[in-house]
Amino acid sequence: MHFLVTGGTGYIGSMLVPALLQNGHRVTVLDTFAAGDATLAPCCINEAFEPVRGDARDMRTVEPLLKRADAVIPLAALVGAPLCARDEIGAVSLNRDAVIDLTKRVSGDQMIIYPTTNSGYGIGEGNAFCTEESPLRPVSLYGRTKVEAEQAVLEKGVSLRLATVFGMSPRMRLDLLVNDFTWRAVTDRAVVLFEPHFRRNYIHVRDVVKAFMHAVENYTKMRGQPFNVGLSEANLSKAQLCERIARHVPGFVWLEAPVGEDPDKRDYVVSNEKMEKTGWLPDVSLDAGIIELVKGFRMLRNGRFANV
């Protein structure tokens, strides 16, 4: 099978593309390569790998690549509320408009598997689990653009509503919550929490890759539907997350900020039952991922992996 992956050099893409190649697929990656990272350098020896420099918003570039593809995975995006707030035009044009334009060009014979975010649930209803039928009430521009793009994708393909992703990747990100808190635990031994009771769900980047593979293999029965993808054991508040990290980083402490607030107001618990009933289950626990991060952060000593 021939895949077109936009934004393939990013945090998820740099894990997904090698996995697709390893499974015998052809992969064309469309990316601006703006960061100058060589995350996919090991793929270049593979004859089935083709990197193309270009912008996912430019349909003149996208269309000829799409015609050769059996499946498309649109990863290109400005990810996270802070980044989208700094570049609102870029967020709308890349996160929403480019995906809608791409979806219009996908034929009925082609797969489209879209990674959105369960941040679309915004603020949940107490302890009630958010399911795929729960109302979508995003509280950020990032969430809104992803929700609007998902609506277009679901007319033809599959949407994976990812929990907050964590774990080591060739294109590392330190701004994701588990990665961020573990980094601070390893480097500073302390973190200040805003709204420590706010809850999230989490998922390891390797299990995100596994979810894409699962969606490919089960595309017919999953088509036209969204699926929450997260660790059912890990619906945790920020304070509870810190408690888990402290198990693996002795001396780590956290304090609640007496003033100020978190600009990201998401607070919800998520049910992943629908995805699990299709046969997908995660492999990497939260604790295993934290241990992995602690090892990885012994090697990192600067901020070049921030999502900026």
Sequence and secondary structure as in RCSB ss.txt:
>XXXX:A:sequence
MHFLVTGGTGYIGSMLVPALLQNGHRVTVLDTFAAGDATLAPCCINEAFEPVRGDARDMRTVEPLLKRADAVIPL
AALVGAPLCARDEIGAVSLNRDAVIDLTKRVSGDQMIIYPTTNSGYGIGEGNAFCTEESPLRPVSLYGRTKVEAE
QAVLEKGVSLRLATVFGMSPRMRLDLLVNDFTWRAVTDRAVVLFEPHFRRNYIHVRDVVKAFMHAVENYTKMRGQ
PFNVGLSEANLSKAQLCERIARHVPGFVWLEAPVGEDPDKRDYVVSNEKMEKTGWLPDVSLDAGIIELVKGFRML
RNGRFANV
>XXXX:A:secstr
 EEEEETTTSTTHHHHHHHHHHTT EEEEEE  TT   TTGGGGG TTEEEEE  TT HHHHHHHHHT SEEEE 
    SHHHHHH HHHIIIIIIIHHHHHHHH  TTSEEEEEEEGGGG B  TT EE TTS     SHHHHHHHHHH
HHHTTTSEEEEE EEES  SS  S SHHHHHHHHHHHTSEEEESSTT EEEEEEHHHHHHHHHHHHHTHHHHTT 
EEEES TT EEEHHHHHHHHHTTSTT EEEE SS   S   B EE  HHHHTTT      HHHHHHHHHHHHTT 
 SSTTS  
